Amino acid sequence: EEKLWRTTAVLELWEERKRMGHTPLYRMEVLWIPGVPTVDLFIKNETASASGTLKHRFVWALIMWAVVEGKIKSDSIVYDSTSGNTGASEAYMCGLIGVPYVAVVADNLEEEKIHQTTQFGGKIMKVDVKMRNYHAQNEAEKTGGFFINQFGNADSAEE
């Protein structure tokens, strides 16, 4: 049953990868900077992703890695320390694969950042800003969940 869940989760993540396509790229038509010759300037619109954040592709890789490696299972609760964008994308990806997500955030985080995560079903745990990683890891250990640790596991996800 767990193998079936993992296969389904991986397939759902691959479907999301197809949906996300390429980041929209826009050429700035009018740009004049004194003392600088004509420059072609392009900008990428990372907010065009389904989670609305620039962390969408990174989190896709992080969640895919964690599912493939068996770190996230069908009954896992995923925890991470975040201040906004990564948490929103993690909530979105966890929703795709059907596991709960808890963003451990600073107790003074602004409501808009909280909404970014909760709109995708993520839960919020407010703590002292200096204690976010501690609480994320501690809660994961207490519940048998997984502390995804976006900073500590970035290299694994990007391999």
C-alpha positions in Angstrom: 0.0 0.0 0.0 2.9 2.4 0.8 4.5 1.6 -2.5 1.3 2.4 -4.3 1.0 5.7 -2.5 4.6 6.6 -3.3 4.1 5.8 -7.0 1.0 7.9 -7.1 2.7 10.8 -5.3 5.6 10.7 -7.7 3.3 10.6 -10.7 1.3 13.6 -9.3 4.5 15.5 -8.8 5.6 14.8 -12.4 2.2 16.0 -13.6 2.8 19.2 -11.7 6.2 19.6 -13.3 4.5 19.4 -16.7 1.9 22.0 -15.7 4.5 24.4 -14.5 6.3 24.5 -17.8 8.8 27.3 -18.2 8.8 30.5 -16.1 7.3 33.3 -18.2 10.1 35.5 -19.6 9.3 39.1 -20.5 11.5 41.5 -22.5 11.6 45.0 -21.2 10.8 47.1 -24.3 11.8 50.5 -23.0 15.0 50.8 -20.9 17.3 53.7 -20.9 20.0 54.0 -18.3 22.2 57.0 -18.5 25.8 56.1 -19.5 24.9 52.5 -20.4 24.6 51.4 -24.0 21.4 49.8 -25.1 20.7 46.7 -23.1 18.3 43.9 -23.7 16.7 43.3 -20.3 14.5 40.3 -19.6 12.6 39.5 -16.4 11.2 36.2 -15.2 7.7 36.2 -13.6 8.1 33.6 -10.9 4.7 34.5 -9.4 3.1 32.8 -12.4 3.6 29.4 -10.7 0.6 27.7 -9.1 1.8 28.5 -5.6 2.5 32.1 -6.6 6.1 32.0 -5.3 9.6 31.9 -6.7 10.2 28.8 -4.6 7.8 26.6 -6.6 10.4 24.7 -8.6 12.8 24.4 -5.7 10.1 23.0 -3.5 9.0 20.6 -6.2 12.5 19.1 -6.2 12.6 19.1 -2.4 9.3 17.2 -2.1 10.1 14.9 -5.0 13.5 14.0 -3.3 11.8 13.4 0.1 9.1 11.1 -1.4 11.5 9.1 -3.6 13.9 8.6 -0.7 11.1 7.5 1.6 11.4 10.4 4.0 7.8 11.5 3.3 5.3 8.6 3.6 1.6 8.5 3.2 1.0 9.1 6.9 3.7 11.8 7.3 3.2 15.3 8.6 5.7 17.6 6.9 7.2 20.4 9.0 9.5 23.2 8.0 10.8 26.5 9.3 9.9 29.3 6.9 9.1 32.9 6.6 6.7 32.7 3.7 7.5 31.7 0.1 8.9 28.3 0.7 6.1 27.5 3.1 3.4 28.4 0.6 5.0 26.2 -2.0 5.5 23.4 0.5 1.9 23.6 1.5 0.9 23.4 -2.2 3.1 20.4 -3.0 2.1 18.6 0.2 -1.6 19.1 -0.8 -0.9 17.6 -4.2 0.4 14.4 -2.6 -2.1 14.4 0.2 0.0 14.9 3.3 -0.4 17.5 6.0 2.0 20.4 6.2 2.9 22.6 9.1 4.9 25.9 8.6 6.8 26.8 11.7 7.0 30.6 11.5 8.0 33.6 13.6 5.3 34.7 16.0 5.2 38.2 14.4 4.9 37.0 10.8 2.6 39.2 8.8 -0.9 37.9 7.9 -0.3 38.0 4.2 2.6 35.5 4.5 0.4 33.3 6.7 -2.4 33.4 4.1 0.1 32.3 1.4 0.5 29.0 3.3 -3.0 28.5 4.7 -4.7 29.0 1.3 -3.1 25.7 0.2 -4.2 23.9 3.4 -1.0 24.4 5.4 -1.2 24.9 9.1 0.8 27.5 11.0 2.8 27.1 14.3 4.0 30.5 15.6 7.1 30.5 17.7 10.0 32.8 18.6 11.9 33.5 15.4 15.2 32.1 16.8 13.4 28.8 17.7 11.8 27.9 14.4 14.2 25.1 13.4 14.2 23.6 16.8 10.4 23.5 17.0 10.0 22.2 13.4 12.4 19.3 14.1 11.0 18.7 17.6 7.4 18.5 16.3 8.4 16.2 13.5 10.1 13.9 16.0 7.2 13.9 18.4 4.6 13.1 15.7 6.7 10.7 13.6 6.6 13.3 10.8 9.4 14.7 8.7 11.3 18.0 9.1 12.0 18.8 5.5 14.7 21.4 6.4 14.8 23.4 3.2 18.2 24.7 4.1 19.8 21.5 5.3 18.4 19.4 2.4 18.7 21.8 -0.5 21.7 20.1 -1.9 20.0 16.7 -1.9 17.0 18.0 -3.6 18.9 19.7 -6.3 21.1 16.7 -7.2 
